[in-house]
Amino acid sequence: MIAIVRLGTPRTPGEGLRLGTARRPPRGVPKADFAKRDFYDVWLPDLAPSAELVAFAQHSFVQHTLPHHASARPSADDEKSWRFFERKYRAEMRRPEAVRLLDLLAAFSRQTNFSVGCYCENEHRCHRSILKKLLAEHGATLA
């Protein structure tokens, strides 16, 4: 079973191996501490959005998201940017190597528990929410 997590948050019981699907490793953290500090056990940047798409996200909607205000509603521009981001990320995940990874993770999810994640605070404006859908579409068992 696959759990979708925020990297750097405390692990949950039974979570299993944690895969980091972020474009870059955590800043200022020695490689030897990645797992100890609950970032990830294995880095899998091939499932992260491209550097160009990450830059677009940071400019377009990540900085405008207000996760601490439950009543805050995204703007129309934010929604348009998010739809563009999702469309582009899904296109990137149709590359043969990405499809093979998604299929592999889906198969593993039926045999063992593990988690995948990213650093973003707001899961709803993070590629991991789309990755969760993609994994489900590839037949993964999700937490």
C-alpha positions as CSV (number, residue, x, y, z in Angstrom):
1,M,0.0,0.0,0.0
2,I,1.3,3.5,-0.9
3,A,0.9,6.4,1.5
4,I,1.2,9.9,0.1
5,V,3.3,12.1,2.5
6,R,4.9,15.4,3.0
7,L,8.7,14.9,3.2
8,G,10.2,16.0,6.5
9,T,7.1,15.1,8.5
10,P,7.2,12.4,11.2
11,R,6.7,8.9,9.8
12,T,3.5,7.0,10.6
13,P,3.5,3.3,11.9
14,G,3.6,0.9,9.0
15,E,4.5,3.6,6.4
16,G,7.5,1.6,5.2
17,L,10.2,2.9,2.9
18,R,9.9,6.6,2.0
19,L,10.5,7.6,-1.6
20,G,11.3,11.3,-2.3
21,T,9.7,12.4,-5.5
22,A,11.1,16.0,-5.3
23,R,13.2,17.6,-8.0
24,R,16.0,18.5,-5.5
25,P,17.3,17.0,-2.2
26,P,16.5,19.0,1.0
27,R,18.7,22.1,1.3
28,G,21.2,22.2,4.1
29,V,20.7,18.6,5.1
30,P,23.6,16.2,4.9
31,K,22.9,13.2,2.7
32,A,23.5,10.9,5.7
33,D,20.6,12.6,7.5
34,F,17.9,12.4,4.9
35,A,16.3,9.3,6.3
36,K,17.0,10.1,10.0
37,R,15.2,13.5,9.5
38,D,12.2,11.8,7.9
39,F,12.8,13.2,4.4
40,Y,13.3,10.0,2.4
41,D,15.1,6.7,2.3
42,V,15.4,6.7,-1.5
43,W,15.4,9.7,-3.8
44,L,13.3,9.2,-7.0
45,P,13.4,12.5,-8.8
46,D,12.2,10.9,-12.1
47,L,8.6,11.2,-10.7
48,A,9.1,14.9,-9.9
49,P,7.9,17.6,-12.3
50,S,10.6,19.0,-14.6
51,A,12.7,21.9,-13.4
52,E,10.8,24.2,-15.8
53,L,7.4,23.0,-14.4
54,V,8.6,23.5,-10.8
55,A,9.6,27.1,-11.6
56,F,6.3,27.7,-13.2
57,A,4.5,26.4,-10.1
58,Q,6.5,28.4,-7.7
59,H,5.9,31.6,-9.7
60,S,2.2,30.9,-10.5
61,F,0.4,29.4,-7.5
62,V,2.6,28.0,-4.8
63,Q,3.4,31.4,-3.4
64,H,-0.2,32.5,-3.6
65,T,-1.6,29.5,-1.7
66,L,-2.8,30.1,1.8
67,P,-3.0,26.7,3.5
68,H,-3.5,28.1,7.0
69,H,-6.8,29.7,6.0
70,A,-9.4,27.0,5.4
71,S,-11.8,29.6,4.1
72,A,-9.4,31.0,1.5
73,R,-10.5,30.2,-2.0
74,P,-8.1,30.0,-4.9
75,S,-8.4,32.7,-7.5
76,A,-9.5,32.0,-11.1
77,D,-5.9,32.6,-12.2
78,D,-4.7,30.1,-9.6
79,E,-7.1,27.5,-10.8
80,K,-6.1,28.1,-14.4
81,S,-2.4,27.8,-13.5
82,W,-3.1,24.6,-11.5
83,R,-4.9,23.0,-14.5
84,F,-2.0,24.0,-16.8
85,F,0.4,22.5,-14.3
86,E,-1.5,19.2,-14.0
87,R,-1.8,18.9,-17.8
88,K,1.9,19.4,-18.2
89,Y,2.9,17.1,-15.4
90,R,0.7,14.4,-16.7
91,A,2.3,14.8,-20.1
92,E,5.7,14.4,-18.5
93,M,4.5,11.3,-16.7
94,R,3.5,9.7,-20.0
95,R,7.2,9.4,-20.9
96,P,8.1,5.6,-21.2
97,E,10.5,5.7,-18.3
98,A,7.9,7.4,-16.0
99,V,5.2,4.9,-17.1
100,R,7.6,2.0,-16.2
101,L,8.2,3.6,-12.7
102,L,4.5,4.1,-12.1
103,D,3.8,0.5,-13.1
104,L,6.6,-0.7,-10.9
105,L,5.3,1.2,-7.9
106,A,1.8,0.1,-8.5
107,A,2.9,-3.5,-8.6
108,F,5.0,-3.1,-5.4
109,S,2.0,-1.5,-3.6
110,R,0.1,-4.8,-3.9
111,Q,3.0,-6.5,-2.0
112,T,4.4,-4.1,0.6
113,N,3.8,-0.7,2.3
114,F,5.8,2.3,1.3
115,S,5.3,6.0,0.9
116,V,6.0,8.7,-1.7
117,G,6.1,12.4,-1.1
118,C,7.3,15.9,-1.7
119,Y,8.1,18.9,0.5
120,C,5.2,21.1,-0.4
121,E,3.0,22.2,2.6
122,N,-0.2,22.2,0.6
123,E,-0.9,18.8,-0.9
124,H,-3.7,20.2,-3.0
125,R,-1.2,22.4,-4.9
126,C,1.6,19.9,-5.0
127,H,2.4,17.3,-7.7
128,R,2.0,14.6,-5.1
129,S,-1.8,15.0,-5.4
130,I,-1.6,14.3,-9.1
131,L,1.0,11.5,-8.5
132,K,-1.6,9.9,-6.2
133,K,-4.2,9.9,-9.0
134,L,-1.6,8.6,-11.5
135,L,-0.6,5.7,-9.2
136,A,-4.3,4.8,-8.8
137,E,-4.7,4.9,-12.6
138,H,-1.8,2.4,-12.8
139,G,-3.6,0.1,-10.4
140,A,-1.8,1.0,-7.2
141,T,-3.2,0.2,-3.8
142,L,-3.3,3.5,-1.9
143,A,-3.6,4.2,1.9
